[in-house]
């Protein structure tokens, strides 16, 4: 009898949605991706991607493959791939990722460390502190 292979999660497929009228308090964990348009307090730990819509608020530590933030985050973001802050994003916390994209108008108060880039250059980590990136 052949054993069934376990399917790898598709990080592009949204497995969970927290709607605008919803508030989630606790630890959100899973193998898929999550889209948040409401409010989350606690921890978000997914193997896929995290998408925070413009109306979203997260008072949470976020750990994921990647994150696209259009709303507000108060907490740290740790992603093994990328973090993108859109022009409406407001982030207060530290970001650790391989690639960081910050659109004009986004506000980021914290420090960032880009793991792969820093290791490729010298083997050490690089940390930069940025306040209110959206100001020109």
JOURMO-V778093 format. One record per pair of residues at least 12 apart in sequence whose ideal C-beta (glycine too) atoms are under 8 Angstrom apart, sorted by sequence separation. I is the first residue (numbers start at 1). J is the second residue. If there is no record, write none. Layout:
i=[I | I]
j=[J | J]
This chain:
i=[16 | 28 | 34 | 50 | 67 | 83 | 100 | 113 | 114 | 33 | 58 | 60 | 62 | 66 | 95 | 113 | 16 | 24 | 28 | 29 | 32 | 34 | 36 | 44 | 50 | 56 | 57 | 58 | 60 | 61 | 62 | 64 | 65 | 66 | 69 | 77 | 83 | 89 | 100 | 113 | 15 | 23 | 24 | 25 | 26 | 27 | 28 | 31 | 32 | 33 | 34 | 36 | 37 | 49 | 52 | 56 | 57 | 58 | 59 | 60 | 61 | 62 | 63 | 64 | 65 | 66 | 67 | 69 | 82 | 85 | 91 | 95 | 97 | 99 | 112 | 15 | 16 | 18 | 22 | 23 | 24 | 25 | 26 | 27 | 28 | 29 | 30 | 31 | 32 | 33 | 34 | 35 | 36 | 37 | 40 | 44 | 45 | 48 | 49 | 50 | 51 | 52 | 54 | 55 | 56 | 57 | 58 | 59 | 62 | 63 | 65 | 66 | 67 | 68 | 69 | 70 | 73 | 77 | 81 | 82 | 83 | 84 | 85 | 87 | 90 | 91 | 93 | 94 | 95 | 96 | 98 | 111 | 112 | 15 | 16 | 17 | 18 | 20 | 21 | 22 | 23 | 24 | 25 | 26 | 28 | 29 | 30 | 31 | 33 | 34 | 35 | 36 | 38 | 39 | 40 | 41 | 42 | 43 | 44 | 45 | 46 | 47 | 48 | 49 | 50 | 51 | 52 | 53 | 54 | 58 | 61 | 62 | 66 | 67 | 69 | 71 | 72 | 73 | 75 | 76 | 77 | 78 | 79 | 80 | 81 | 82 | 83 | 84 | 85 | 86 | 87 | 88 | 89 | 90 | 91 | 92 | 93 | 94 | 95 | 96 | 97 | 98 | 111 | 14 | 15 | 16 | 17 | 18 | 19 | 20 | 23 | 24 | 27 | 28 | 30 | 33 | 35 | 37 | 38 | 39 | 40 | 41 | 42 | 43 | 44 | 45 | 46 | 47 | 49 | 50 | 52 | 53 | 66 | 68 | 70 | 71 | 72 | 73 | 74 | 75 | 76 | 77 | 78 | 79 | 80 | 81 | 82 | 83 | 84 | 85 | 87 | 88 | 89 | 91 | 92 | 94 | 95 | 96 | 97 | 98 | 99 | 111 | 112 | 13 | 14 | 15 | 16 | 17 | 18 | 19 | 37 | 38 | 39 | 40 | 41 | 43 | 44 | 45 | 46 | 49 | 51 | 52 | 70 | 71 | 72 | 73 | 74 | 76 | 77 | 78 | 79 | 82 | 84 | 87 | 89 | 91 | 94 | 96 | 98 | 110 | 111 | 13 | 14 | 17 | 18 | 36 | 39 | 40 | 43 | 44 | 52 | 69 | 73 | 76 | 77 | 86 | 110 | 11 | 12 | 14 | 18 | 52 | 85 | 109 | 9 | 10 | 11 | 18 | 36 | 69 | 108 | 109 | 9 | 85 | 108 | 109 | 108 | 107 | 108 | 107 | 106 | 107 | 106 | 105 | 67 | 104 | 33 | 66 | 102 | 104 | 15 | 20 | 54 | 76 | 13 | 20 | 36 | 11 | 12 | 11 | 12 | 14 | 52 | 9 | 10 | 11 | 18 | 9 | 87 | 85 | 11 | 11]
j=[28 | 40 | 46 | 62 | 79 | 95 | 112 | 125 | 126 | 46 | 71 | 73 | 75 | 79 | 108 | 126 | 30 | 38 | 42 | 43 | 46 | 48 | 50 | 58 | 64 | 70 | 71 | 72 | 74 | 75 | 76 | 78 | 79 | 80 | 83 | 91 | 97 | 103 | 114 | 127 | 30 | 38 | 39 | 40 | 41 | 42 | 43 | 46 | 47 | 48 | 49 | 51 | 52 | 64 | 67 | 71 | 72 | 73 | 74 | 75 | 76 | 77 | 78 | 79 | 80 | 81 | 82 | 84 | 97 | 100 | 106 | 110 | 112 | 114 | 127 | 31 | 32 | 34 | 38 | 39 | 40 | 41 | 42 | 43 | 44 | 45 | 46 | 47 | 48 | 49 | 50 | 51 | 52 | 53 | 56 | 60 | 61 | 64 | 65 | 66 | 67 | 68 | 70 | 71 | 72 | 73 | 74 | 75 | 78 | 79 | 81 | 82 | 83 | 84 | 85 | 86 | 89 | 93 | 97 | 98 | 99 | 100 | 101 | 103 | 106 | 107 | 109 | 110 | 111 | 112 | 114 | 127 | 128 | 32 | 33 | 34 | 35 | 37 | 38 | 39 | 40 | 41 | 42 | 43 | 45 | 46 | 47 | 48 | 50 | 51 | 52 | 53 | 55 | 56 | 57 | 58 | 59 | 60 | 61 | 62 | 63 | 64 | 65 | 66 | 67 | 68 | 69 | 70 | 71 | 75 | 78 | 79 | 83 | 84 | 86 | 88 | 89 | 90 | 92 | 93 | 94 | 95 | 96 | 97 | 98 | 99 | 100 | 101 | 102 | 103 | 104 | 105 | 106 | 107 | 108 | 109 | 110 | 111 | 112 | 113 | 114 | 115 | 128 | 32 | 33 | 34 | 35 | 36 | 37 | 38 | 41 | 42 | 45 | 46 | 48 | 51 | 53 | 55 | 56 | 57 | 58 | 59 | 60 | 61 | 62 | 63 | 64 | 65 | 67 | 68 | 70 | 71 | 84 | 86 | 88 | 89 | 90 | 91 | 92 | 93 | 94 | 95 | 96 | 97 | 98 | 99 | 100 | 101 | 102 | 103 | 105 | 106 | 107 | 109 | 110 | 112 | 113 | 114 | 115 | 116 | 117 | 129 | 130 | 32 | 33 | 34 | 35 | 36 | 37 | 38 | 56 | 57 | 58 | 59 | 60 | 62 | 63 | 64 | 65 | 68 | 70 | 71 | 89 | 90 | 91 | 92 | 93 | 95 | 96 | 97 | 98 | 101 | 103 | 106 | 108 | 110 | 113 | 115 | 117 | 129 | 130 | 33 | 34 | 37 | 38 | 56 | 59 | 60 | 63 | 64 | 72 | 89 | 93 | 96 | 97 | 106 | 130 | 32 | 33 | 35 | 39 | 73 | 106 | 130 | 31 | 32 | 33 | 40 | 58 | 91 | 130 | 131 | 32 | 108 | 131 | 132 | 132 | 132 | 133 | 133 | 133 | 134 | 134 | 134 | 97 | 134 | 64 | 97 | 133 | 136 | 48 | 53 | 88 | 110 | 48 | 55 | 71 | 47 | 48 | 48 | 49 | 51 | 89 | 47 | 48 | 49 | 56 | 48 | 134 | 133 | 65 | 66]
